[in-house]
């Protein structure tokens, strides 16, 4: 008998049984997944920040918008800073700083009285709350390549499960006041920090200080990485605009918030149910091909949402782009991890995470502008064309990515 960790397998001659890579995940990944779930399940304040500012603090909508924008600016900086710190002080220390800093920033946000102080605290929340993400991604990128797809898939699934819990919890608690949202969010951040402190070891490869390279010069010479980052900025802009335009489209057709909530819930339920299966089906497949097909599905889903009118039709469009979302999420981290040099994994994963943050800024603006000034047909046509362009771009980039991966 041959034993691998907790699994016991019968030995067999090499000629009778092909050797397969070990794919069971180490405890590090499960600990990181626990931090993803806890932090997302307790991340209640950001979802209800506008309502808290306008209803509880009685600020104008413009002021509330400025505060939310401050969180978004901090979020973009958080991705880059988290990646840089992950390469400098280590993945573990960066996550500890991020989760601890989030708790402190939330206390400051709840206690701030003036608009400048609230904006500063909101920026701090954005800067700290996502600091852990590129560091955790770098820790997964430090694993052997065959484990990365499953590991990133588990983190994505845990985060979405936590998000599903957060949406239900926050909605119920907000009816009794916004104070509990802050304390639960703070407790979740501290709990995530404790998990990192007790269960997450440092994984950063040892690098001599005099040989450490700066990120920017390497990145500017890395054309495949720049191309992949640009593709993902366009993709996230396309994908994230759906959360702005879909409720507007449904409202125009006479559907109320309850119908929109039920349709959107389909997204979370599909991810929780189908994503583990998607990881099993897609592991070992060509990364760029999966990404190409997935982004094409998102474009098709956007186009479909502009030509349907009934609740079932909208649910179908959400299902289409959710399947594409799952495919991208399964391959996203592993693709950028394959591109990252060992000594700059934190920085590369920070740049990768920033593509989402940039899309989160441009997506709502672009989608709302097209829908308001050009109408649903133009929005849908643009979605399909962008999906096709992303599909073609990834297929063209595929050979370069495969050669790069093979060389590494």
N, C-alpha and C positions, 0 to 999 in steps of 0.2 A: 504494500500500500504506500502511496505517495501523499504526503500531507502538505497543503498550502493554506496556512492560516487556520481558519475554522472549517475548511473544506477538505474532505478526504476522498481521493480519487484512486481507482484501481490502476496500477501501473500497466502499461501496454508497450509492446515493441514499437520503435519509431516507425517501422515500415507499415504497421497495422493502423496506427493512429497518428494523424498529423499533429504537430506541436502547435498549440494555440497560445497566444499571448494571455497573460494573466490580466483579467479585467475587473476583479473584485476591488472595491474602492477602500482606501485606507481610512482610518478613523479621522484623519484630518478633514476629509471631505464631508463626513457626517457632522463634524463639529462646525464647519463653515456653513453647512446647510441649516443647522440649528440657529446660527446667528442670523442668517437670511430670514428665516421664518419668524423669529422673535422680533427682529427689528421692523420687518414689514407689518406683522400683525399688530404691533404697538404703534405704528406710525400713523397716528390719528389726527394730529394737529394740522398737517399740511393740507389734508383733504378738506378740512372745514375752516381753513384760515380766513377765507373771505367772509364767511358767515360770522365767524367770531369777531372779526374787526368791525363789520357793519352792524351786527345785531347786539353784540355784547359791549363793544367799545364805542359804538355809534359814530364810526368814521364814515366819510363819504366813500362812494364806490371808487372814485379816482385815487384816493389815498390808499384804500385797500389794494387796488391794483398795483400801486407803486411798491407796497410791502411784498406782495406776491412776486413781483418782478425782482426785488432784492433777493428773495430766496432763489429764484432761477439763476441770477448772476452768480450767487455763491455756489450753486450746484455745478455750473460749468467749471468754475475754478477748482471745485472739489475733486473732480475727476483727474485733472492735470496734477494738482498738488498731491493727491493720493498716490498716483503712479510714481511721481518723483520721490516722495518720501518712502515708498515701498522699496525702491532701489537704494536709498541712502540709509535709512534707519531700520529697514526690515519690514516684512509684511505684517508680522505680529504686532510690533510697536505702532505701526500706522493704524491698524484696526483699533487698538486700544485708545489711541489719541482720538480717532474719529468718534467712537461710541461714547467715550467720556466727555468729549467736547460737545457732542449733541445734547447730552443731559444738561450741561452748563448753559449752552445757548438757549435751550427751551426754558430754563428757569429765568434767564434774562428776558426772553420774549414775553413771558407771562407777567413779569414784574415791571416791564418798561411802561412809562407813562406818556412820554412825548413821542411825536412822530419820528424825529431823527433817531431816538433811542430804539424805537420799535423797528425801524428800517435796518439799523445796525445789527440788532439781535436777529432779525430775519435773515440778513446776509450770513451771520454766523451759523444759523441753523442749516442753511443751504450748504455752506462751506464744510461743515462738520458731518452732516448726516449722510453724505455720499462718499466720504473719505475712505470708508472701508471697502467700497466696491472694487476699485482697481487693485487694491492690495490683495483682496481675496482672489480676484481673477489671476493675479500674478502667482499666488500660492498654488492655484490649480495648474497654471502653466508650468510650474516647476515639476509637476508630476511627469512620469513617462507618457509619451504621446498616445499610446493605446488607451489610456485611462481618461484622457481629457474630455472627450465627447460626453461620456457618461457622467463625469464629475460636473461639468458645466451644466448638463441637463438637470442634474439633481438640484443644483443651486437655483436654477431658473424655476423649477417646479416648486421648491420650498418657498421662494419669494412670492410666487403667484398664489400659493395656498395661504400665505400670510396676508397678502393683499385682500383675498376674499374674506378672511376673518375680520380684517380691519374695516372693510366697507360696512359689514353688518353691525359690528360692535360700535363704530363711531356714530352711525345713524341712530341707534337706540340711545346711546349715552348723551348725544347732543340735545335730545329733547328735554333733559333735566339740567342742562348747563354745560359750559365748555371747560370748566375747571378740571373735571375728571379726565378729559382728553389729554391735558398737559401732563398730569401725574402718571397716567398709564404709559404715555409716550416716554417720559423720563425713566420710569421703571424698566421699560423694555430696553432702552439704550444701556442702562446699567447692567441689566441681565446679560445682554449680548457681550458687553465688555468682560463680564465674569466668565462667560463661556470661552472667550478668546484667551483670557488669562490662565484658565485651568486646562483647556483642551487643545489649544492651537499652538503647535511648535513653530519655530522659525524655519522657513524653507529657502530663504534667499541663498543662492549659490555664493560661495566665498570668492571675493574678488579683491585683489590687492589694490590699495588706495591709489597708488601711482599709475595703475593701468585702467582705472575707472574712466569711462567715456561719457561725454556730455550727450544728452539725448538729441538735441536739435540738429547738430551737424550730421549725425547718423541718419536721423529721420528724413532730412531734406534730400539725402542721396538715395533714399530707399523708395524707388518709384512704385514697385508693387504695393508697398504699404500705403503710400499716398493715394494710389488709385483705389485700393480697397476701402480706405477711410472715406474718400469722396463718394464712392458708391453707397456706402452705408449712411452718409449724411442725407443723400437724396432719398434713400429708402425710408429712413426714419421720418423725414419730412412728409413723405407720402403717407406713411402708416399713421403717424400721430395726428395728422389733420382730421382723421376719421372721428376722433373723439370730440371735435368741434363741429364738423359738418353733419355728422349723422343725427344728432338730436335736432338740429335745425331742419334737416330734410324731413324727419319724422313729424316734427311739429307742423310743418307746412301741409302735410298730408292728414292732419287732424289727430295724430297720436299723442297722448299725454305722457307725462313723466313716468307713470307706472309701466306703460308699454315699453318705453325706452329702457327703463331699468331692467325689465325682464329680458329684453333683447341683449343688453350689455352683459347681463349675468350669464348668458350663453357663452360669452367669450371666456370668462373665468372657469366655468364648469368644464368647457371643452379642453382647456389647457390642463386642468387638474386631472381629468380622466384620460386624455389622449397623449399627453406629453411623455409619460414613461414608455408607452408603446412606441412612440416616434423615435425615442432614443435607441430602442432595441432594433428598430427597422433601419435606421439611418446610420448607425455606427458602422464604420468601415467603408461607407460610400464616399464618392468624390465630393469634397467640401463645396467647390465652386458650382458644381452641377446642382446640388441640393439647394444652395443659396439662390441660384438663378431661377429654378422652378418655383421656389417659395416666394420670391419677390414678384414673380409673374402672377402668382395667385393673389397676392395683396393688391396688385393693380387691377386684376379682374374683379375682386371684391369691391373695390372703390367704384369701379364702373357700374357694377350691378346695383349698388346702393342708390344710384341716381336714376334708375329706370323702373324700379319697383315702387309700389305704393302701399301694399298691405303689410301687416305685421309679420306674416310668414315670409314674405319676400325680403324684408329687412333682416329677419333672422337668418335667412339663407345667405345674404351678402356678408353678414358678420361671421358666419361659419366658414365661408370661403377665405376671407382674409385672416381669420384665426388660424386656419390650417397653415397658411403661409407664414404667419407670425411664429408658430411653433417650429417650423422648419428652419427659419432664420435663427431663432433662439438656440436651437440645438447645435448649430454649426458656428454661431457667432464667436464665442470665446475661443473655441479650438482653432478656428481659422487664424485669428490674430495671434494666438499663442504659437502657432507654427511659424509665423513671420517674425516673431520677436527674438532678437539675440538674447542669450542667456543673461548677460549682465545688464540688459535694459528691458527686461520683461515688465517690470512695474510701469515704466514710462510708456511702453507700447500699449499695455492694457489700459492705462489712463487715457491715452489718445483714442483707443477704441471706445471706451465708455463715453468720451466727450462727443462722439458722433451722435449718440442718443440725445444728449443734452442739447446739442445744436438743433437737431431735428425737433425737439420739444419746443424750441423757440420759433423756428420757421414754419413748422407744420400748421399750428392754429392760425397764424397770420396769413399764410398762403392759401389755405383751404377756405377761410372765411372771405378773403378778398375775391377769389375766383367765384365762389357761390354768390356773393353779393353783387358783383359787377358783371359777371359773364353768365351766371345761371347754372343749374344742375347739369345740363348736357355738356357744357364745356368742362366742368369739373370732372365728370365721368370720363370724357374722352381723354383729358389730360392724365387721369389716373391710369387708364389702359396703356396709353403711349409711354408713360414713364415706366410702367411695369415691363413693357416690351424692351425698352432701352436698357433697363437694368439687367434683364435676362440676357440680352445680346452682349452687354459689356462684361458680365461675369463669364460667359462662355469664351469670350475673346481673351480674358485675363487668365482663364483656367490653366493653360499650358505653362505659363510663367510661374504661377503659384505652385503647380505640381513639381516643376524643376527645382524651385526654391526649397520646397519641403523635402524632396529627395536629397538635395545637397546637404541640408542640415541634419 
